[in-house]
Amino acid sequence: MNQQLDPRTAPVHDQTLSAALEMDAVSLHVGDLENMSSYYAQALALEPIEERVIAGQVHRVLGRGGLPLIRLIHAPDLPEVSPRDAGLFHTAFLFEDAASLAATVYRAAQDPRSRFAGSSDHLVSEAFYFTDPEGNGIELYVDRPRETWGFLGGEIQMATNYLDPNAYLAEHLDEAVLASASAQAGKVGHVHLQVGDVATARDFYVDTLGFEATATAISSALFASAGGYHHHVAMNTWNSQGAGPRAARLGLADVAITLPGREDLDALAARLRARGLQFADTGRSIVVPDPWGTQVSLSVPGAGAEELLGV
């Protein structure tokens, strides 16, 4: 997994996000709450953590080991996800080792509601892709050791080399790990977004929020991170070139990020004010929409399920 600095000693920088940030649970508006909850529980071995009714909507959080990984918000009246809109390309769940990844990939592949979307050796990671029953993309992945990552011209080298899923499972699937899949650690490693254009996405996510670009060789995509990770966020126009502000639909509701302390939020608030952007500051979180209306929430540590549900 990616190395993280101690949040208590991580320096605050005026222009960039802390190297100790963590991606938090992604929130989805869903039309069929029971089916989607069942899917994430069975296919990804996530367990229910908390449920609340907020403003007439049921909010349900699922995760592993008490760590929230996905928040489902029941919104049955919203129209379906449009693959051409700005929004979610995929939520990427990161596992600690190949056996944990293989167990989850096997479960996802066995669920008839899953749509397998491919697998790739990205040089920095090994990844498998699925689509959930309502059209939301999922990546399941494990990182290669950080010391093996390659760089060229100051940028991380990534690729989309073929990765044989059957050979991977044959090598790494462990019956004991499979039987205890929900006990294996996992977290949100990164979030990949669909945007209308890459230049505008860079202005917001890199120049304003404070991520640092890590791979820019593909003109239709941008990868960015904090602390030298290969990417915590990515943005592409592969399906959404020219997309405007998002209409109210099912799918992505919020991208959540945890920062070490209030000082980090203060530095972020200063950047947002300097750009003339509107945002909400609750004291524990800053919530700001990106140029396409995708909500991004940046919070201090310690936000448990109750606070997550109260966003």
C-alpha positions, -999 to +999 in steps of 0.1 A: +000+000+000+011+036-004+032+049+024+017+078+044+033+103+066+023+107+103-006+132+102+007+147+135+040+157+119+029+163+083+038+199+072+012+222+060+019+238+026+002+268+012-003+255-023-004+217-021-024+192-002-008+172+026+012+141+018-007+124+046-041+128+031-064+097+027-092+091+003-125+084+022-157+066+014-173+076-020-210+085-018-234+072-045-270+081-052-287+048-059-322+038-072-325+004-056-309+006-022-315-030-012-301-044-044-271-021-043-264-028-007-267-066-013-243-062-043-216-044-024-220-068+005-218-100-016-196-090-045-171-069-025-175-084+009-184-051+025-203-051+058-230-026+070-216+000+094-244+026+099-277+037+085-297+069+090-326+087+074-316+123+065-341+147+049-363+117+040-334+098+023-319+066+037-281+068+039-263+035+043-226+031+049-207-002+042-170-010+047-145-034+061-132-036+097-153-006+106-137+016+079-163+032+056-157+024+019-190+033+003-220+054+012-253+046-006-280+073-006-314+061-016-328+084-044-353+063-064-367+093-082-335+103-099-328+093-136-302+067-144-265+073-147-256+087-181-222+074-194-216+107-213-220+130-182-193+143-160-192+122-128-177+089-118-155+068-140-147+044-111-141+041-074-108+023-068-106+000-038-070-008-027-060-040-010-029-049+010-018-080-009-025-101-039-045-128-019-069-102-006-073-087-041-078-121-057-105-130-031-125-099-038-120-102-076-133-138-074-164-128-054-171-099-078-168-122-108-191-148-093-219-123-087-242-123-117-250-086-112-213-077-120-202-067-154-165-075-158-148-046-176-112-058-179-079-061-161-045-044-165-010-044-153-003-006-148+033-011-138+026+006-105-004-016-097-024-046-108-061-039-114-094-055-122-125-035-134-162-041-129-194-022-132-221-023-105-258-030-112-265+008-117-236+016-140-210+028-115-174+018-123-153-002-098-116-008-097-101-035-074-063-032-072-031-038-054+000-016-056+034-029-066+062-019-042+068+018-044+105+013-049+097-004-082+078+025-097+095+040-127+098+078-135+106+096-167+109+134-169+096+137-133+064+118-141+053+083-129+053+058-157+021+038-160+008+015-187-023-007-196-005-040-202-026-072-204-032-090-171-047-125-174-075-126-148-077-164-147-039-168-144-039-142-116-066-160-097-049-194-102-017-180-087-031-159-058-065-172-048-063-186-013-093-205+001-086-193+037-085-157+026-115-161+004-135-175+034-126-144+054-127-118+026-147-093+047-119-094+074-092-085+049-083-048+050-092-025+022-097+012+015-105+037-012-071+042-029-082+067-056-112+081-074-113+084-112-137+110-126-152+119-159-149+156-168-157+179-197-121+189-204-087+182-189-074+218-187-103+229-166-100+198-144-063+206-139-071+242-129-095+229-102-079+197-089-042+207-092-039+245-092-068+251-067-073+221-045-036+214-044-031+179-058+002+175-078+001+162-113+019+128-116+011+117-152+001+140-181+013+122-212-022+113-224-039+145-235-074+131-227-065+123-190-048+136-160-035+118-129-027+136-097-018+129-061-004+141-028+029+128-014+042+112-046+015+085-048+008+074-084-027+090-081-054+098-056-075+114-083-077+110-121-098+129-146-106+118-182-127+129-212-129+095-228-167+094-226-175+129-215-156+153-238-174+187-237-198+177-209-213+206-190-226+209-154-241+177-141-279+173-139-294+155-109-289+118-116-281+086-099-244+079-094-217+099-078-228+121-049-196+130-032-158+125-033-145+125+003-109+133+013-094+133+048-067+159+057-045+158+088-058+189+106-076+222+106-045+240+094-048+221+061-084+232+057-074+268+064-047+267+037-073+251+013-099+278+022-074+305+013-067+290-021-105+287-028-110+324-017-081+335-039-099+319-069-132+334-060-148+300-055-178+294-033-175+267-006-191+256+027-169+254+058-185+234+087-154+237+109-145+200+104-150+200+066-148+221+035-173+211+008-168+225-027-182+216-062-159+210-091-166+228-124-191+201-133-210+202-100-193+171-085-192+176-048-158+173-031-156+171+007-123+176+025-124+168+063-102+165+093-096+130+108-120+113+132-152+116+111-169+083+120-200+069+103-223+093+121-205+124+108-201+108+073-239+102+072-245+138+083-227+154+054 
